[in-house]
């Protein structure tokens, strides 16, 4: 039996296939593009090429994320908060977690107690503190995001005050014009994101449990280190953490059939 989780986010779509032992047997990521429907069809074709057939009883599929309603072959659609929580608990083997998911267009903070969602916050009305914000700033500096993170390690003592992406970009352009070293500007960009995320965390009620970083930036060591320093507590992560939502969706598919 194959359990398929599809997480169609605003920027990237993640797909995971679990076997009956909850082991990952397939995983892949691709750009979402402008059409979630087209993305869902591309995923279906990739699964078929991998020998995974969704037209019989050997598979069960759950969709989540921004484009979850655009997956016509899914047996069920489940909210991304639920799936990210399930996936994080499975990945980190801890029932009590505070998930920090920095996505392309939103950042989610999810408080989990005993394996269940206790509370969550999403910033879905502003790109500040998201992957898109970092991408825009990197482009302004003529850098790739990873190059910007590497450069940020070398910088210090510069601040971007605006939390709005448009105004922050203007600040960056102004700093470039003043001859501010690029590494200091890169530091300021990342620091701005870290401060925004930390502010979201501070709005959560109660004591924070173990912090874990998921989403597309989960493998960025500098982001993890900067968050740990700002929050005063270690933030853990995993290379598979970008698939947390898809893993949670696959686990949800497993619950349907059991």
Residue, then its C-alpha position, 0 to 999 in steps of 0.5 A: x500500500x502506498x500513502x501519498x501526500x501532496x503539499x502544493x504551496x504558493x511557490x513549491x509543490x512537495x510530494x511524498x510517498x510512504x509505505x506501510x512502515x511509514x518510511x519515505x519511498x519517494x519524495x520530490x519537489x517542483x515549482x508550483x507555477x501559475x496553475x495548481x491544476x497543471x502542477x497536480x497533473x505533473x505530479x500525477x504523471x511523475x507518480x505513474x512513472x515511479x510505478x505508483x498507480x492512483x486508480x486502484x486500491x493500492x494507493x491513498x492520496x491526501x492533498x494539503x497546502x495552498x492548492x489542495x483543492x486543485x488535486x482532483x485525484x486526492x481522496x481527501x484535502x486536509x488543512x496545512x496546519x494539521x499536516x505540518x503538525x503531523x509531519x513535524x512530530x513524525x520527523x522529529x519524534x517529539x510530541x511537543x514542538x513549536x514549528x517555524x515554517x518559513x514558506x514562500x508567501x507565508x510564515x507559520x508558527x504552530x504550537x503542538x502539545x501531545x501531538x496535537x495543534x494547540x495554537x498557530x499564527x500565520x502571516x498571510x497578508x504581508x511578504x515580510x519574514x517569508x521566502x519571497x521577501x528574501x528572494x526579492x532582497x537577494x535579487x536586489x543585491x544581484x545574489x542567489x539566496x544561498x549566496x546572500x546567506x553566506x555573505x550575511x555571516x560576514x556582515x554586521x551593524x546594519x538594520x533595515x527598519x521597514x517590515x514592508x517588502x516594497x519599502x525594505x527594497x527601497x532601503x536596500x537600494x538606498x544602502x547600496x547607493x551610499x556604498x554600504x558593504x554588501x555583506x552588511x546589507x545581506x546581514x540586515x536583510x536576514x536580520x529583518x526576517x529573523x526579527x519578524x519571525x521572532x515577533x510572531x513567536x512572541x505572540x504565542x501563549x504559554x511556554x514554547x517547547x522545542x523549536x523546529x524549522x521546516x519549509x524551504x529554508x530548513x537546510x540553511x544553517x545560518x537561518x537556523x543559527x540566527x533564529x536560535x540566537x534570537x529566540x535564546x533556544x536551539x532551533x532544530x531542523x532536518x533535510x526532510x523538513x521541507x517535506x513536513x506538510x507532504x509527510x503529514x498529508x501522507x500520514x493522514x492518508x494512512x489514517x483514512x485506510x486504517 
